[in-house]
Amino acid sequence: MPRPLAGLRVLELARILAGPWTGQILADLGAEVIKVESPGGDDTRSWGPPFVEETGAAAYFHATNRGKKSVVLNLATQEGQGHARALAARSDVVIENFKLGGLAKYGLDFASLSALDPRLIYCSITGFGQTGPYAPRAGYDFIIQAMSGLMSITGEAGGEPQKLGVAVADLVTGLNAVIAIQAALAERETTGRGRHIDMALMDACVSILSNQALNYLTSGTAPVSLGNAHPSIVPYQVFAVSDGHFILAVGNDGQFRKACAVLGLPDLPDDPAYATNPARVANRVALVPMLQIVLNRWTRDGILAAFEAAGVPAGPINGIDDVFDDPQVRARGMQIAHGTVPGVRLPILFDGQPMVAQRPCPRLGEHTDEVLASLVR
């Protein structure tokens, strides 16, 4: 099945995560992605253990570089800069995540490359963007999670602020970069001109504050961390059972009534203190312990089965090992492989078919000769 971005050429002057994540998604969707690496390679090649024995590169690198061609260029040399400019001139899209202005000295900034090809779409990914007082700063995911407010609403109530378990600032920036690139490609069909896309990790994280941002902007009161509880819905949190924990996610009053029937508390939904979600939010301190007392008598699998039968949203708290053994995850084919190298597919199906690049992650410089030879044809 032809993939939707077949025929698109992308030059990736990026490393670590946000830029390569953008490139991998485009590669999965069919684009030819040429990854330019320094002679030492992308830093994540050595970010292990664990390492993939077949290639010698860290699992981290394999998580974000599937489907690309690797070309080694030394951008500090005139030869390397010349090759990079020639590649850019033959590309539709350039992705870069150098510090602000870092590519100008090599003649690889937007102004220089768009002068060679006005149709070029150039996506810059930095910590804080191309403007503003923090623009010159390096941007690290952990710091961005802290500065954007995400950590202030993550973690136990009154406890130490917590980051998410993955580099969410990098990942959500990469996703938004793909959206922006595709929008620019669509616009170019009409205007015939490219765009300079300015993506900032800080902007991306602030944008996903979502309902918590509006809670503050509407009320003037800054949200705080509530552990696994929800600021606007009750009961919607982790509960303990006799052999572990599970999630109960009651989204409306009807589901609350069903949950109470399962728990042997059929009269509770008729109490004005708990009859509606706003009332339950106001009285969570009394309600949650009542539910917990009953749930202490259940096993995890027992309560999940009972809630599923009653149409009450609930679920287990899986470890990563549980995830890849989950029947739903297996049925959807989320785990993939290129030979003996495992991977996780892009979560997009077109007409029931997965969008996955046909080649594995490249070895360092694997395609240098092939790609540079094409420049003289």
Secondary structure as a PSIPRED ss2 file (coil, helix, strand):
# PSIPRED VFORMAT (PSIPRED V4.0)

   1 M C   1.000  0.000  0.000
   2 P C   1.000  0.000  0.000
   3 R C   1.000  0.000  0.000
   4 P C   1.000  0.000  0.000
   5 L C   1.000  0.000  0.000
   6 A C   1.000  0.000  0.000
   7 G C   1.000  0.000  0.000
   8 L C   1.000  0.000  0.000
   9 R E   0.000  0.000  1.000
  10 V E   0.000  0.000  1.000
  11 L E   0.000  0.000  1.000
  12 E E   0.000  0.000  1.000
  13 L E   0.000  0.000  1.000
  14 A C   1.000  0.000  0.000
  15 R C   1.000  0.000  0.000
  16 I C   1.000  0.000  0.000
  17 L C   1.000  0.000  0.000
  18 A H   0.000  1.000  0.000
  19 G H   0.000  1.000  0.000
  20 P H   0.000  1.000  0.000
  21 W H   0.000  1.000  0.000
  22 T H   0.000  1.000  0.000
  23 G H   0.000  1.000  0.000
  24 Q H   0.000  1.000  0.000
  25 I H   0.000  1.000  0.000
  26 L H   0.000  1.000  0.000
  27 A H   0.000  1.000  0.000
  28 D H   0.000  1.000  0.000
  29 L C   1.000  0.000  0.000
  30 G C   1.000  0.000  0.000
  31 A C   1.000  0.000  0.000
  32 E E   0.000  0.000  1.000
  33 V E   0.000  0.000  1.000
  34 I E   0.000  0.000  1.000
  35 K E   0.000  0.000  1.000
  36 V E   0.000  0.000  1.000
  37 E E   0.000  0.000  1.000
  38 S C   1.000  0.000  0.000
  39 P C   1.000  0.000  0.000
  40 G C   1.000  0.000  0.000
  41 G C   1.000  0.000  0.000
  42 D C   1.000  0.000  0.000
  43 D H   0.000  1.000  0.000
  44 T H   0.000  1.000  0.000
  45 R H   0.000  1.000  0.000
  46 S H   0.000  1.000  0.000
  47 W C   1.000  0.000  0.000
  48 G C   1.000  0.000  0.000
  49 P C   1.000  0.000  0.000
  50 P C   1.000  0.000  0.000
  51 F E   0.000  0.000  1.000
  52 V C   1.000  0.000  0.000
  53 E C   1.000  0.000  0.000
  54 E C   1.000  0.000  0.000
  55 T C   1.000  0.000  0.000
  56 G C   1.000  0.000  0.000
  57 A C   1.000  0.000  0.000
  58 A E   0.000  0.000  1.000
  59 A H   0.000  1.000  0.000
  60 Y H   0.000  1.000  0.000
  61 F H   0.000  1.000  0.000
  62 H H   0.000  1.000  0.000
  63 A C   1.000  0.000  0.000
  64 T C   1.000  0.000  0.000
  65 N C   1.000  0.000  0.000
  66 R C   1.000  0.000  0.000
  67 G C   1.000  0.000  0.000
  68 K E   0.000  0.000  1.000
  69 K E   0.000  0.000  1.000
  70 S E   0.000  0.000  1.000
  71 V E   0.000  0.000  1.000
  72 V E   0.000  0.000  1.000
  73 L C   1.000  0.000  0.000
  74 N C   1.000  0.000  0.000
  75 L C   1.000  0.000  0.000
  76 A C   1.000  0.000  0.000
  77 T C   1.000  0.000  0.000
  78 Q H   0.000  1.000  0.000
  79 E H   0.000  1.000  0.000
  80 G H   0.000  1.000  0.000
  81 Q H   0.000  1.000  0.000
  82 G H   0.000  1.000  0.000
  83 H H   0.000  1.000  0.000
  84 A H   0.000  1.000  0.000
  85 R H   0.000  1.000  0.000
  86 A H   0.000  1.000  0.000
  87 L H   0.000  1.000  0.000
  88 A H   0.000  1.000  0.000
  89 A H   0.000  1.000  0.000
  90 R C   1.000  0.000  0.000
  91 S C   1.000  0.000  0.000
  92 D C   1.000  0.000  0.000
  93 V E   0.000  0.000  1.000
  94 V E   0.000  0.000  1.000
  95 I E   0.000  0.000  1.000
  96 E E   0.000  0.000  1.000
  97 N C   1.000  0.000  0.000
  98 F C   1.000  0.000  0.000
  99 K C   1.000  0.000  0.000
 100 L C   1.000  0.000  0.000
 101 G C   1.000  0.000  0.000
 102 G C   1.000  0.000  0.000
 103 L C   1.000  0.000  0.000
 104 A H   0.000  1.000  0.000
 105 K H   0.000  1.000  0.000
 106 Y H   0.000  1.000  0.000
 107 G C   1.000  0.000  0.000
 108 L C   1.000  0.000  0.000
 109 D C   1.000  0.000  0.000
 110 F H   0.000  1.000  0.000
 111 A H   0.000  1.000  0.000
 112 S H   0.000  1.000  0.000
 113 L H   0.000  1.000  0.000
 114 S H   0.000  1.000  0.000
 115 A H   0.000  1.000  0.000
 116 L H   0.000  1.000  0.000
 117 D C   1.000  0.000  0.000
 118 P C   1.000  0.000  0.000
 119 R C   1.000  0.000  0.000
 120 L C   1.000  0.000  0.000
 121 I E   0.000  0.000  1.000
 122 Y E   0.000  0.000  1.000
 123 C E   0.000  0.000  1.000
 124 S E   0.000  0.000  1.000
 125 I E   0.000  0.000  1.000
 126 T E   0.000  0.000  1.000
 127 G C   1.000  0.000  0.000
 128 F C   1.000  0.000  0.000
 129 G C   1.000  0.000  0.000
 130 Q C   1.000  0.000  0.000
 131 T C   1.000  0.000  0.000
 132 G C   1.000  0.000  0.000
 133 P C   1.000  0.000  0.000
 134 Y C   1.000  0.000  0.000
 135 A C   1.000  0.000  0.000
 136 P C   1.000  0.000  0.000
 137 R C   1.000  0.000  0.000
 138 A C   1.000  0.000  0.000
 139 G C   1.000  0.000  0.000
 140 Y C   1.000  0.000  0.000
 141 D H   0.000  1.000  0.000
 142 F H   0.000  1.000  0.000
 143 I H   0.000  1.000  0.000
 144 I H   0.000  1.000  0.000
 145 Q H   0.000  1.000  0.000
 146 A H   0.000  1.000  0.000
 147 M H   0.000  1.000  0.000
 148 S C   1.000  0.000  0.000
 149 G C   1.000  0.000  0.000
 150 L H   0.000  1.000  0.000
 151 M H   0.000  1.000  0.000
 152 S H   0.000  1.000  0.000
 153 I H   0.000  1.000  0.000
 154 T C   1.000  0.000  0.000
 155 G C   1.000  0.000  0.000
 156 E C   1.000  0.000  0.000
 157 A C   1.000  0.000  0.000
 158 G C   1.000  0.000  0.000
 159 G C   1.000  0.000  0.000
 160 E C   1.000  0.000  0.000
 161 P C   1.000  0.000  0.000
 162 Q C   1.000  0.000  0.000
 163 K C   1.000  0.000  0.000
 164 L C   1.000  0.000  0.000
 165 G C   1.000  0.000  0.000
 166 V C   1.000  0.000  0.000
 167 A C   1.000  0.000  0.000
 168 V H   0.000  1.000  0.000
 169 A H   0.000  1.000  0.000
 170 D H   0.000  1.000  0.000
 171 L H   0.000  1.000  0.000
 172 V H   0.000  1.000  0.000
 173 T H   0.000  1.000  0.000
 174 G H   0.000  1.000  0.000
 175 L H   0.000  1.000  0.000
 176 N H   0.000  1.000  0.000
 177 A H   0.000  1.000  0.000
 178 V H   0.000  1.000  0.000
 179 I H   0.000  1.000  0.000
 180 A H   0.000  1.000  0.000
 181 I H   0.000  1.000  0.000
 182 Q H   0.000  1.000  0.000
 183 A H   0.000  1.000  0.000
 184 A H   0.000  1.000  0.000
 185 L H   0.000  1.000  0.000
 186 A H   0.000  1.000  0.000
 187 E H   0.000  1.000  0.000
 188 R H   0.000  1.000  0.000
 189 E H   0.000  1.000  0.000
 190 T H   0.000  1.000  0.000
 191 T H   0.000  1.000  0.000
 192 G C   1.000  0.000  0.000
 193 R C   1.000  0.000  0.000
 194 G C   1.000  0.000  0.000
 195 R C   1.000  0.000  0.000
 196 H E   0.000  0.000  1.000
 197 I E   0.000  0.000  1.000
 198 D E   0.000  0.000  1.000
 199 M E   0.000  0.000  1.000
 200 A E   0.000  0.000  1.000
 201 L H   0.000  1.000  0.000
 202 M H   0.000  1.000  0.000
 203 D H   0.000  1.000  0.000
 204 A H   0.000  1.000  0.000
 205 C H   0.000  1.000  0.000
 206 V H   0.000  1.000  0.000
 207 S H   0.000  1.000  0.000
 208 I C   1.000  0.000  0.000
 209 L C   1.000  0.000  0.000
 210 S H   0.000  1.000  0.000
 211 N H   0.000  1.000  0.000
 212 Q H   0.000  1.000  0.000
 213 A H   0.000  1.000  0.000
 214 L H   0.000  1.000  0.000
 215 N H   0.000  1.000  0.000
 216 Y H   0.000  1.000  0.000
 217 L H   0.000  1.000  0.000
 218 T H   0.000  1.000  0.000
 219 S H   0.000  1.000  0.000
 220 G C   1.000  0.000  0.000
 221 T C   1.000  0.000  0.000
 222 A C   1.000  0.000  0.000
 223 P C   1.000  0.000  0.000
 224 V C   1.000  0.000  0.000
 225 S C   1.000  0.000  0.000
 226 L C   1.000  0.000  0.000
 227 G C   1.000  0.000  0.000
 228 N C   1.000  0.000  0.000
 229 A C   1.000  0.000  0.000
 230 H C   1.000  0.000  0.000
 231 P C   1.000  0.000  0.000
 232 S C   1.000  0.000  0.000
 233 I C   1.000  0.000  0.000
 234 V C   1.000  0.000  0.000
 235 P C   1.000  0.000  0.000
 236 Y E   0.000  0.000  1.000
 237 Q E   0.000  0.000  1.000
 238 V E   0.000  0.000  1.000
 239 F E   0.000  0.000  1.000
 240 A E   0.000  0.000  1.000
 241 V E   0.000  0.000  1.000
 242 S C   1.000  0.000  0.000
 243 D C   1.000  0.000  0.000
 244 G E   0.000  0.000  1.000
 245 H E   0.000  0.000  1.000
 246 F E   0.000  0.000  1.000
 247 I E   0.000  0.000  1.000
 248 L E   0.000  0.000  1.000
 249 A E   0.000  0.000  1.000
 250 V C   1.000  0.000  0.000
 251 G C   1.000  0.000  0.000
 252 N C   1.000  0.000  0.000
 253 D H   0.000  1.000  0.000
 254 G H   0.000  1.000  0.000
 255 Q H   0.000  1.000  0.000
 256 F H   0.000  1.000  0.000
 257 R H   0.000  1.000  0.000
 258 K H   0.000  1.000  0.000
 259 A H   0.000  1.000  0.000
 260 C H   0.000  1.000  0.000
 261 A H   0.000  1.000  0.000
 262 V H   0.000  1.000  0.000
 263 L C   1.000  0.000  0.000
 264 G C   1.000  0.000  0.000
 265 L C   1.000  0.000  0.000
 266 P C   1.000  0.000  0.000
 267 D C   1.000  0.000  0.000
 268 L H   0.000  1.000  0.000
 269 P H   0.000  1.000  0.000
 270 D H   0.000  1.000  0.000
 271 D C   1.000  0.000  0.000
 272 P C   1.000  0.000  0.000
 273 A C   1.000  0.000  0.000
 274 Y C   1.000  0.000  0.000
 275 A C   1.000  0.000  0.000
 276 T C   1.000  0.000  0.000
 277 N H   0.000  1.000  0.000
 278 P H   0.000  1.000  0.000
 279 A H   0.000  1.000  0.000
 280 R H   0.000  1.000  0.000
 281 V H   0.000  1.000  0.000
 282 A H   0.000  1.000  0.000
 283 N C   1.000  0.000  0.000
 284 R H   0.000  1.000  0.000
 285 V H   0.000  1.000  0.000
 286 A H   0.000  1.000  0.000
 287 L H   0.000  1.000  0.000
 288 V H   0.000  1.000  0.000
 289 P H   0.000  1.000  0.000
 290 M H   0.000  1.000  0.000
 291 L H   0.000  1.000  0.000
 292 Q H   0.000  1.000  0.000
 293 I H   0.000  1.000  0.000
 294 V H   0.000  1.000  0.000
 295 L H   0.000  1.000  0.000
 296 N C   1.000  0.000  0.000
 297 R C   1.000  0.000  0.000
 298 W C   1.000  0.000  0.000
 299 T C   1.000  0.000  0.000
 300 R H   0.000  1.000  0.000
 301 D H   0.000  1.000  0.000
 302 G H   0.000  1.000  0.000
 303 I H   0.000  1.000  0.000
 304 L H   0.000  1.000  0.000
 305 A H   0.000  1.000  0.000
 306 A H   0.000  1.000  0.000
 307 F H   0.000  1.000  0.000
 308 E H   0.000  1.000  0.000
 309 A H   0.000  1.000  0.000
 310 A H   0.000  1.000  0.000
 311 G C   1.000  0.000  0.000
 312 V C   1.000  0.000  0.000
 313 P C   1.000  0.000  0.000
 314 A E   0.000  0.000  1.000
 315 G E   0.000  0.000  1.000
 316 P E   0.000  0.000  1.000
 317 I C   1.000  0.000  0.000
 318 N C   1.000  0.000  0.000
 319 G C   1.000  0.000  0.000
 320 I H   0.000  1.000  0.000
 321 D H   0.000  1.000  0.000
 322 D H   0.000  1.000  0.000
 323 V H   0.000  1.000  0.000
 324 F C   1.000  0.000  0.000
 325 D C   1.000  0.000  0.000
 326 D C   1.000  0.000  0.000
 327 P H   0.000  1.000  0.000
 328 Q H   0.000  1.000  0.000
 329 V H   0.000  1.000  0.000
 330 R H   0.000  1.000  0.000
 331 A H   0.000  1.000  0.000
 332 R C   1.000  0.000  0.000
 333 G C   1.000  0.000  0.000
 334 M C   1.000  0.000  0.000
 335 Q E   0.000  0.000  1.000
 336 I E   0.000  0.000  1.000
 337 A E   0.000  0.000  1.000
 338 H E   0.000  0.000  1.000
 339 G C   1.000  0.000  0.000
 340 T C   1.000  0.000  0.000
 341 V E   0.000  0.000  1.000
 342 P E   0.000  0.000  1.000
 343 G E   0.000  0.000  1.000
 344 V E   0.000  0.000  1.000
 345 R C   1.000  0.000  0.000
 346 L C   1.000  0.000  0.000
 347 P C   1.000  0.000  0.000
 348 I C   1.000  0.000  0.000
 349 L E   0.000  0.000  1.000
 350 F E   0.000  0.000  1.000
 351 D C   1.000  0.000  0.000
 352 G C   1.000  0.000  0.000
 353 Q E   0.000  0.000  1.000
 354 P E   0.000  0.000  1.000
 355 M C   1.000  0.000  0.000
 356 V C   1.000  0.000  0.000
 357 A C   1.000  0.000  0.000
 358 Q C   1.000  0.000  0.000
 359 R C   1.000  0.000  0.000
 360 P C   1.000  0.000  0.000
 361 C C   1.000  0.000  0.000
 362 P C   1.000  0.000  0.000
 363 R C   1.000  0.000  0.000
 364 L C   1.000  0.000  0.000
 365 G C   1.000  0.000  0.000
 366 E C   1.000  0.000  0.000
 367 H C   1.000  0.000  0.000
 368 T H   0.000  1.000  0.000
 369 D H   0.000  1.000  0.000
 370 E H   0.000  1.000  0.000
 371 V H   0.000  1.000  0.000
 372 L H   0.000  1.000  0.000
 373 A H   0.000  1.000  0.000
 374 S H   0.000  1.000  0.000
 375 L C   1.000  0.000  0.000
 376 V C   1.000  0.000  0.000
 377 R C   1.000  0.000  0.000
